[in-house]
Amino acid sequence: MEIILANPRGFCAGVNMAIDCLDQALKLFGDGIYVYHEIVHNKYVVERFVDQGVVFVDTVEEVPEGSILLFSAHGVSPEIRKISKERNLQTIDATCPLVTKVHLEAIKYAREHYHIILIGHEGHDEVIGTMGEAPESITLVETPEEANNLPFGPDDKLAYLTQTTLSVEEASQVIEALRNRYPQIVSPPKEDICYATTNRQHAVDQLVPKSDLLLVLGSQNSSNSRRLMEIGKTLEKQAYLIDGKNELQAEWFEGIETVLITAGASAPEIVVQEVVDHLVSKYSAKIREEVLREENVNFPLPKELRILQASQ
């Protein structure tokens, strides 16, 4: 058996920044730190922090007044910031800068009296945060069919934004439907889908034809990880999204000669290596790494954390 390791894979700059942010907060304050929603959508990462005393909450009201609350990489709405302030919480904002870019675009278009069509998945943390910036001015769509059923007319001022972790192909289909129906629709000069999401999708799209089976390391609630698995299935390959080696099934590998392995942008490299080590041990697999693009993006820690570090 041969293993093709897709590169780039795994942590993006936004995830690295958010995890580093929480690690640094633990060093500064010890346990008793709260995080609004999961820091990133990955079971392994979340469990590691739970073991260190971090408490993940779904509502700000769960956080005791005066406590430290960290906002996750997916961003939050102004309402969450408002409630946090009312509860005298010391907040640290670990929102990915690329998500912040979409928030700022939503605010700009709303102020200019555009109605914004947000392309994304209902219920995703990032979508909830973005829609919270201008709830009266945003309509969420997920499919071309939904785009074609929108109630707007040819004279309405319209703009579209996208969730950063969408499939490029999936977003393109919705954008095409919007542009065909509303030629007047505008968009930001630079697309919203994150560079890391695009790079990982491109790598799988290029490499999966060389394989018999695709393994994606990532959690089920990770939007970008699910997109990677779906690319494999679209190309009629066996494809599985797993959190780690304990989810591997022996029958998946019957008659398999080449396995392509990648990881979503919130999946740590350690889970990739555990799967690789298992396949090497069990099937004497040989490893070949395929590098399609180099990534050299880094995001600084949030300003409020840097100030706290300097004051210690």
N, C-alpha and C positions, 0 to 999 in steps of 0.2 A: 504493500500500500504506500502511496505517496501523499503527503500533506502539502498543500499549497497554502502558505500564510499570506493573506492579503495585507498589503501595506500601502496607504495608511489604514489603520484600524484603531479601535479603542478611544481612550480619552481625547477629547478636543480641548482647546484652550479655555473655553468657558467652564467646562467640568473641572479641569485642573485648578482653575482659580477658585471655584466654589469649595472644592474639597480642601484646598490649602487654607482657605479662609476659615473653615470650621476647625481644621487642625490647629491653626494659630490661635483661634479663640479658646480652644481647650487649654493650650499652654498658658494663656493669659489668665483665664478665670477658673480653670478646673471644670469639674462636672456641674450640672445644673444649668446647662445651656439648652435653650429651646430652639427648634427649627420649625418654621411654618411650612408644612408639607415635607415631602422627602427632599433632601439636599440635592440629589439627582435621582433619576428613576433607575435605581439599580439595587437589587436585594442585598448583594454582598457588601456594597458600600454602606448602606443604611444599617445593616446589622453590625458592622464594625464600629460605627459611631454609637449605636445603642449600647454595645458592650463597654464603651468608655463613659457612659452616663448621659449621653445626649438624649433629649426627649423630643420626639417628633409629634407635632400637633396638627389638627385639621382646622381648628378655630383659634383665633387670638384669645378668646375668652378663657381658654384652657391654661393660658400662661399667667402665673401669679404676678400681680402688679409689681413693677420695679425690676423685673427679671431681664435677662439678656435674651433677645429674640433675633435669630438670623433668618433672613429671607432667602429662599432657595434660588438656584440658578434659573428657574423658570419665570421668576418675576412675580410681582403682586400688584393688585389694583390700588388706586389712591384710597379707597375705603379701608383697606387693610392697614395702610400706613396711618390713617386717621385714628382708627381704633387703637392701634399700638401706642400712638402718642397720648391718647386719653388715658391709657392704662399705665403711663409713665414707664414704658418699656425702653430699654437701651437696645436699639436696633442696629444690626449690621447687615448691609445689603449686598448679598452675593449674587445678584442677578447678572446673568451673562450680558456683556455689553452689546452683543448682537440682538438680544431680546429687548434691551433698553432702546436700541435704535428703532425697533418696530413701535414701541410705546410712544416715542417722541414723534414718529411719523403720524401715528393716530391722533395725537394731540394737535399737530400742525394742520392736518387735513380737516379735523373737526372745527378748529378755529376759523378756517377759511370757508366754512359752510359746505364742505363736501359731505356726502354720505359715503361711508367707507364699507366696502365689501371685504370682509376678512375671510381668507381661505384657510380652513383649518379643521381640526377635529373637536367636536363638541365635548366639553367636559375636561379637556386637557388643561393642565395647570397654566401653561403659557397662554392659551386662548382666553381663559378666564381673566387673567391679569391684563391682557391687552384690551379686551372688551370693556373692562372696568375703567379704562382711561376716558372713554367717551361713549357710555352705554346707549345714549339716545341717538348716536350717529353711526352705529356699527351694526351690520347684518352679517351673520356667519353663514358661509356656504361650504359644502364639502365636496360636491360633485357637479359635473357639467349640467346635469338635469336640474339641480337646485338653482344653478346660475341662470338657466333658461326660464325658470319660473318666477324670477324676481319681479316685483311690481313697478319698477321704475320706468321712466319714459326717456325719450331722446333728448329732452331739455334739462334733465336732472344733472347736477354736478356730482360725479361719482369718482371714487378712487378705490384701488384695491391694495391690500396688504396680504402677506402670507405668514403663517406659522413657520418658524425657522427650521423645523425638523421634518418637513414634508418630503415625500418623494418628488424629485424634480419632474418626472413624467406626469405624476398625478396632478401637481400644481399647474403644469403647462396645459393640461386638458381643460381645467377650469378657467384658466386665464384666456385661452383661445375662445371658449364659449362666451366669456364676458366681453371680450373685444369685438366678437362678431355681433353680439346683440347691442352693445353700447360702445360705438366707435369713439365716443367722447370721453371714455373712462381714462383716468390718468394713474400713474404709479410712480414710486420713488425712482430716482436715477439708477440706483443700485439695488439688485434683487435682495429679498429678505431671507431666502433660504440659506442657511449657514454653510460656509465653505467646507466644514468638516462633514456635514451631512452629504453634500454634493460629492466630495472626494471619496467617501466610503461607498456611496452608491455606484460611482463610476468604476471603482476597483472591482466590486462584485459583478457588475454588468460585463466588464472586460474579461474577468477570470472564470466566471462560473461555466462558460462553455467548455473549458478545459477540464472540468471536474464531473464526477458522478453524483456527488453529495455536497450540500452546503450546510455548514454549521455556523450559526450566528450566536456569539456570546452576548447576552443581554437579557433584561427582564421583560416580562410580558407587557408591562405598562410603559415601556420605553418606545415612544413613537418612532424614533429614527431606527431603532433596532428591528422593529417589525417591518419597516420598509425594506430593509436589507433582505430579510427572509422572503418577502413578497416578490422581490426581483428574481430570486432563484426559482420560485414557483411559477412565475410568469414565463420563465424560460424553460419550463417543464423539467426542472430538476427536483430531486428530493431536497427539502430544505427544512431545517428545524431551528427554532429559537430557544436557547437554553440558558439557565443561570450558571451552570457548571457541570463538571464531569459526572456528578451523581445522577444527572438526568439522561445520560447516554443510554441507548438501548442497543443490545447486541445485534438485533435483527436489522438495524439500520445499515450495518456494514457488510451484510451478506452480498457477495459479488461486487463489492465496491473496490475500485482500484485507486481512485483519486478523490481526496476530500479537500474541499476549499474551506478554510477557517477564517472568519473575520470577527469583529466585535463592534457593537454599537458605541456611540460617542460617550456613553456613561458607564461602559464596562471596563473594569481594571484588567491590566495585562496578566495579573496573577491567575485569573480564571482561564485565560487563553492557554497559558503555559501548563496548567493542570490538565486540561483536555489533551494538549499535545503530548505531554508526558505519558498519559494513559494510553493513547493510541500507539505511541512508540513502544511502550512496554508490552501491550497486548497483541499488536499486529506487526511489530518490527517496522513501523512506518518510517520512511525517509522524509526529510523536511526540505522544502524549497520555498524561500521567501521571494515574493514578487512585489517590487516597489514600483508603483505607478506614478505617484506624486510625492514630493517632499513637502512637509509642513513645518513652518517655523514661526507660528503665531503664538504670542504670549500676552496675557492680560494681567495688569497689575492688581494687587489686592485693593479692595475698596478703601476710599479715603479715610472713613471713620475708623477702620481697623488699623491703618498705618499710624493714625494719630494716637490710638490707644497703645500701640507698640512703642512709639516714641516716648510716651509718658511713663512707661514702666522703668 
